[in-house]
Amino acid sequence: MAQLAIEELKQLSSQIRRDVLRMVHACKSGHPGGSLGCADYFAALYFGVLNHNTDFKMNGIGEDVFFLSNGHISPVFYSTLARAGYFPIAELSTFRRLNSRLQGHPTTHEHLPGIRIASGSLGQGVSVACGAALSKKLNGDKGLVQVLMGDGEIQEGQNWEAFMFAAHQKIDNLIVTIDFNGQQIDGSTQAVMGIGNDIEAKMLSFGWEVLHMDGHNFESILATMKQAKALCGNGKPIFIMMKTEMGYPVDFMMGSHKWHGVAPNDQELEKALAQLPETLGDY
Amino acid sequence: MKKFEIQNVKDTRSGFGAGLSILGKENPKVVALCADLTGSLKMDAFQKAHPERFFQAGIAEANMMGVAAGLTIGGWIPFTGTFANFSTGRVYDQIRQSIAYSHKNVKICASHAGLTLGEDGATHQILEDIGLMKMLPGMTVINPCDYNQTLAATIAIANHEGPVYLRFGRPAVPNFTEENQTFEIGKALLLNEGKDVSIFATGHLVWKAIQAGEKLAEMGIDAEIINIHTIKPLDEEAILKSVAKTRCVVSAEEHQMNGGLGDSIAQLLARKMPTPMEMVAVNDSFGESGTPDDLMKKYGLEAENIVAAVQAVLSRK
């Protein structure tokens, strides 16, 4: 997969954000807030970080593989996969519709290329990624395993089982990024279940390497991912705290949890798209 | 009534352990995970022989199920081991989303199922696991009857592509099926031909059904006894063939009546061949502490309960 320069990544992420909003608007449902917030991460990951092959094979042997644990941000995942060439871009118009491969939450069930596990019920992705990382070690496969999870999602207990397991088993071909946007359905993560301030200390005490990056700065994302890859193979799993803003960069969608799972109406869509240049052509 | 010879008395979990050890030698893609019950599940021989293919998950079953799902990506065949309670109810959503819906080739191996777990009591005696697992689309559900059959089933499921729930137990029970048998998933086994009643049994209740058949023979009742080791997919053809002949049915299992083998057979018969039926099973109740034998008596899962059910169903024929 060709890697893009930063200017090209900026254009790509603007287009991905347009796709996200148009998909959610068209079916009047879905999760735009976290999808917009993670668009830069996805663009950088699939066009600058992962060693991956769009001729999709489930076993992912010889490639880096990615798992989305917070499956509700499926729009940004689908748009990125389509823009990367996993399936036709036009198929984005089927999102959440009957008989679509683009289910509300990602699934292998409809055999959409690029998806290796169902996610949506939260807290399961890191465990699956641990297994895939062990599989790579058993296969002598040098590929890495990447995961994105939400910060609200960290309230699920299974994550902490997985954090414990990964460190104990010295799974050092695993990079978990947490989308640290501070918002969840009922409000801010601090208000709903406040564990956020010392996540770094918790992860360090669990035996992980911890890095930080700015999820809206491609230089930061690419440099941090480079650093994370360099840390692989040293006996510790790697955790990246990625600061993002839910709804970024649409002015009226930022600053609260309001746009976690609400579709924009016609006027809101128009207002949002006006802030996001169409760079690669809408689907 | 055909005579069955007891070769020895062994626990079915040891059949699983022996089967897993054979797989360790014969199938290099088999890996095993256990949640701090390696000795109880008899997985220690595999662990010792293949430490690189064994993963200790600790007391963290939800994570174990997810790790197992991930291990399939790249071609490994994971066998998870813990008690039946922690293999199903505790981890239902993990199995549902990461294994069943994602169609991952995970073998969920569950010991200490049912009342015969004994003294630990109802917290550990799951009687709902067959129902939970059979409801999941694409899940195969197997409950072998003795040591030899559990060993054979363990080997067979490694060659089956797709998620499997393999249920076995704690106590030593009569080992009477053929040594080195070939296990065919989904194939009911006719143990005794008869014309008066069809007894369909699974797991530990298969031997009880044979004991019941002997008592019934003394009473002049000719029972057909069929071992349903695979609850899903159910061998509908074998069941319908038997019922067409006998015209009445008794099911027997160490499980809740709701959601168990009898429930599956009743659904089939209601749709295709409505027939009088009685069910020997736990009737909407939790278990309790006690010896396995005392519990089976108290909860009505003995040969005499099967005999009584046969008498009841014959009167409705």
HADDOCK unambig.tbl for C-alpha pairs under 7 A between the chains (distance, minus, plus):
assign (segid A and resid 58 and name CA) (segid B and resid 73 and name CA) 6.61 0.50 0.50
assign (segid A and resid 59 and name CA) (segid B and resid 73 and name CA) 4.75 0.50 0.50
assign (segid A and resid 59 and name CA) (segid B and resid 74 and name CA) 4.28 0.50 0.50
assign (segid A and resid 59 and name CA) (segid B and resid 75 and name CA) 6.53 0.50 0.50
assign (segid A and resid 60 and name CA) (segid B and resid 74 and name CA) 6.49 0.50 0.50
assign (segid A and resid 61 and name CA) (segid B and resid 74 and name CA) 6.11 0.50 0.50
assign (segid A and resid 107 and name CA) (segid B and resid 102 and name CA) 6.72 0.50 0.50
assign (segid A and resid 108 and name CA) (segid B and resid 102 and name CA) 5.48 0.50 0.50
assign (segid A and resid 109 and name CA) (segid B and resid 101 and name CA) 6.50 0.50 0.50
assign (segid A and resid 109 and name CA) (segid B and resid 102 and name CA) 6.11 0.50 0.50
assign (segid A and resid 117 and name CA) (segid B and resid 98 and name CA) 6.36 0.50 0.50
assign (segid A and resid 117 and name CA) (segid B and resid 102 and name CA) 5.58 0.50 0.50
assign (segid A and resid 118 and name CA) (segid B and resid 97 and name CA) 6.07 0.50 0.50
assign (segid A and resid 118 and name CA) (segid B and resid 98 and name CA) 6.03 0.50 0.50
assign (segid A and resid 118 and name CA) (segid B and resid 101 and name CA) 6.95 0.50 0.50
assign (segid A and resid 118 and name CA) (segid B and resid 102 and name CA) 5.53 0.50 0.50
assign (segid A and resid 119 and name CA) (segid B and resid 97 and name CA) 6.95 0.50 0.50
assign (segid A and resid 124 and name CA) (segid B and resid 66 and name CA) 6.39 0.50 0.50
assign (segid A and resid 127 and name CA) (segid B and resid 63 and name CA) 5.31 0.50 0.50
assign (segid A and resid 127 and name CA) (segid B and resid 66 and name CA) 4.71 0.50 0.50
assign (segid A and resid 127 and name CA) (segid B and resid 67 and name CA) 4.96 0.50 0.50
assign (segid A and resid 128 and name CA) (segid B and resid 66 and name CA) 4.52 0.50 0.50
assign (segid A and resid 128 and name CA) (segid B and resid 67 and name CA) 4.78 0.50 0.50
assign (segid A and resid 128 and name CA) (segid B and resid 69 and name CA) 5.89 0.50 0.50
assign (segid A and resid 128 and name CA) (segid B and resid 70 and name CA) 4.26 0.50 0.50
assign (segid A and resid 129 and name CA) (segid B and resid 70 and name CA) 5.89 0.50 0.50
assign (segid A and resid 130 and name CA) (segid B and resid 67 and name CA) 5.68 0.50 0.50
assign (segid A and resid 130 and name CA) (segid B and resid 70 and name CA) 6.77 0.50 0.50
assign (segid A and resid 131 and name CA) (segid B and resid 67 and name CA) 3.91 0.50 0.50
assign (segid A and resid 131 and name CA) (segid B and resid 68 and name CA) 5.91 0.50 0.50
assign (segid A and resid 131 and name CA) (segid B and resid 69 and name CA) 6.73 0.50 0.50
assign (segid A and resid 131 and name CA) (segid B and resid 70 and name CA) 3.97 0.50 0.50
assign (segid A and resid 131 and name CA) (segid B and resid 71 and name CA) 4.37 0.50 0.50
assign (segid A and resid 132 and name CA) (segid B and resid 70 and name CA) 4.28 0.50 0.50
assign (segid A and resid 132 and name CA) (segid B and resid 71 and name CA) 4.95 0.50 0.50
assign (segid A and resid 132 and name CA) (segid B and resid 73 and name CA) 5.84 0.50 0.50
assign (segid A and resid 134 and name CA) (segid B and resid 71 and name CA) 6.64 0.50 0.50
assign (segid A and resid 135 and name CA) (segid B and resid 71 and name CA) 5.02 0.50 0.50
assign (segid A and resid 135 and name CA) (segid B and resid 73 and name CA) 6.99 0.50 0.50
assign (segid A and resid 135 and name CA) (segid B and resid 74 and name CA) 5.83 0.50 0.50
assign (segid A and resid 135 and name CA) (segid B and resid 76 and name CA) 6.93 0.50 0.50
assign (segid A and resid 136 and name CA) (segid B and resid 74 and name CA) 6.85 0.50 0.50
assign (segid A and resid 158 and name CA) (segid B and resid 62 and name CA) 6.15 0.50 0.50
assign (segid A and resid 158 and name CA) (segid B and resid 63 and name CA) 5.91 0.50 0.50
assign (segid A and resid 161 and name CA) (segid B and resid 60 and name CA) 6.00 0.50 0.50
assign (segid A and resid 161 and name CA) (segid B and resid 63 and name CA) 5.86 0.50 0.50
assign (segid A and resid 162 and name CA) (segid B and resid 63 and name CA) 5.67 0.50 0.50
assign (segid A and resid 165 and name CA) (segid B and resid 57 and name CA) 6.82 0.50 0.50
